[in-house]
Amino acid sequence: MDWKEKIILDVRKAKEASFILSKVTTEEKNMFLNKLIEKIEENREKIIKENQKDVDKCLKRNYSSAFIDRLKIDEKRIDKMIKSIKDVIALPDPVGKKIWETERPNGLKIERIRVPIGVIGIIYESRPDVTIEASILCIKSGNSVILKGGKEAKSTNLILVDIMKSALMETKLPVDSVNIITAGGRKAVKYILKLYQYIDLIIPRGGESLIKTVVENSYIPVIKHYAGVCHTYVDKDANLEMAWKVVLNAKVQRPATCNATETLLVHKEIAEKFLPKMAELFRMHKVEMRGCDETRKIITGIKEATEDDWYTEYLDLIISIKIVNNIEEAIEHINKYGTHHSDAIITENKESAEKFLREIDSAAVYHNASTRFTDGGEFGLGAEIGISTDKIHARGPMGLEELTTYKYVIHGNGQIRE
Amino acid sequence: MDWKEKIILDVRKAKEASFILSKVTTEEKNMFLNKLIEKIEENREKIIKENQKDVDKCLKRNYSSAFIDRLKIDEKRIDKMIKSIKDVIALPDPVGKKIWETERPNGLKIERIRVPIGVIGIIYESRPDVTIEASILCIKSGNSVILKGGKEAKSTNLILVDIMKSALMETKLPVDSVNIITAGGRKAVKYILKLYQYIDLIIPRGGESLIKTVVENSYIPVIKHYAGVCHTYVDKDANLEMAWKVVLNAKVQRPATCNATETLLVHKEIAEKFLPKMAELFRMHKVEMRGCDETRKIITGIKEATEDDWYTEYLDLIISIKIVNNIEEAIEHINKYGTHHSDAIITENKESAEKFLREIDSAAVYHNASTRFTDGGEFGLGAEIGISTDKIHARGPMGLEELTTYKYVIHGNGQIRE
């Protein structure tokens, strides 16, 4: 059997498993999740040992420390995995929920019911925490999952999938609910992306080049979780105390996340009052500033922000700063350079706020709050598989509901169309 | 300017128009639609004359009569266009609707609001009725539209777009809300499909090869409206009087539609009682039957149904018939050969009905009714841009709501993340 046949076999089994999974009860799914916690607890040592093999290989090959940090699993990371499984157990099951109903004049009763999507393909980099988190969200929402992770995490992923399969088996769910593709190496990605007869949705998790490869090669619908080039705009009518506090938080509270602010826009009328103290706060927190010409007249000695800077997700203690003539220019800048993720306005002027919230074309738009809140947990939606920067199907935090679709269920008593 | 530059210019203008369109009121959009009716009334003769040019060319080139029938516009077709505009005026505007809200313990007020998608590309064959219908649905839902229609309808499409643009102009909506791409010919399709910076969604309207081209080449999300290989399954516990009536309706009431039944599945225990009279009814209505071996023992003298038949959307007075051993076999057949469109069970047994409705993986599943009801109007949802056979974003009839997305709007008073 060559690698293509192996993959076809795997995705076929995943499709069959998805038909069974779509029928199981919430209790059965939660039983699996509880069993999975038990199995992970039992296998702590083994997981860390397998992970160490992956880590050792990468150390030998001189991978960056950031790469190895994302790859490495220690006791704390295992605690976090278990915590995330517990969170998913606590979430309500969206499957079977009636989201709309009507009775027609001819007596037809029409209902729209949430159902699982089917088979979901996750294409991701060498981050073994995704292996568990993506799988449990897919299964809780009744979908089976095809995992294609980075090769550097192969040993870790194999043991994690093995543990999930044994938890599935012991709780009588189909073992093919979770599948990992290792055959075919990198070539396999493009091949998987053509298998629309078996896979219903692809979610890429990773950097821009991975997402680009997926988008350009997939015949299957893709929901993208792109970078977050997020903005905070400080309007001329801002409460400056609030602005200093919120902008600082949006930048420094956790700079490596997609919802951290990367660009600060400031209305020219308040720039001279607002920026000096902001710069002082940034300096205290070791934030590198890069500014437009006008900004550099107020904050001297900082680097110039180039056209590239406006497009950049730093994921670091760096911020670009631009002074704008009015709110229209701020909106235009955000819609042009942003990634339609999360953007905020700080203002006491209701009209300006409403204009900003309406005209910014982003998944989450904020008035007087930090962009850092874009998160399934913070929104009260529970765990998420990512933050969608797409507009189709799911926008913003993508949780269990967004991992389902719906069907129309129609009850009649012999109606025919005239 | 070469054809690629021309297209870029058009899609850029469409994107700009979409920002304006997303802000206009329902009244403004309806004013445009009313003006459009007026303009079409004024230009009846001109439209028919331009259309005649297209028809004449196709007649010379010996296109099929079915093709020319779809292309041709007469007074009746214009009446139908006007009727469809009136229907869309009457529909509620989904834009701005609050679909969810919550207040978090930290005081953040989070709302999920319906907003337009942006720019929608419609790629279709030589059916000028689509030019109007797709455009008015997109505009009423606040989207601008890029039309790429079959070249045989070029003169007709140009006059229709011209009329729409003048109605837009006279009611002060952006004229670039509707754009037709004629530059580049067939090559343009593949080029348009890469322009994800400007176009947010592609809806192909046409046959399988058109949809295949779109799916295999698009970097932009696509919602497919595939063929309808729909089934009616007559269970062993069916009320036979109802079954005869419903099956006949599902096949013959309008065989050329995607929701007509193409395959009849019959439980073996009632086949001998049910099929003879069914065959008589089909013969009375000139329906060609093709059967499995078991069927042909009961209905003699009919053609054998081949493996290909089970996959075929006849769109004609032809039906394939298969006798199955049990409901499981019926479900398996439908999930394997169907297009996940519309499928029905006829039974008095509630348990069998529930099993069928739950396990059939289709957009619309019916108990004791004709598959012919899958339609936005019949569901009480209003006009539709098509019947989605996809599971992502829209499933089944795709109307105004499905032409929108949502954004999260968050109001705070200085909240920061701890």
Interface residues (C-beta under 8 A of the other chain):
Chain A: F19 S22 K23 T102 R104 L108 I110 I117 G118 Y196 D200 L201 V215 E216 Y219 P221 V222 I223 N239 M242 K245 V246 N249 A250 Q253 R254 N335 L357 R358 E359 D361 S362 A363 A364 V365 Y366 H367 N368 A369 S370 R372 F373 T374 E378 F379 G380 D390 K391 I392 H393 R395 G396 T405 Y406 K407 Y408 V409 I410 H411 G412 N413 G414 Q415 I416 R417 E418
Chain B: F19 S22 K23 T102 R104 L108 I110 I117 G118 Y196 D200 L201 V215 E216 Y219 P221 V222 I223 N239 M242 K245 V246 N249 A250 Q253 R254 N335 A353 L357 R358 E359 D361 S362 A363 A364 V365 Y366 H367 N368 A369 S370 R372 F373 T374 E378 F379 G380 D390 K391 I392 H393 R395 G396 T405 Y406 K407 Y408 V409 I410 H411 G412 N413 G414 Q415 I416 R417 E418
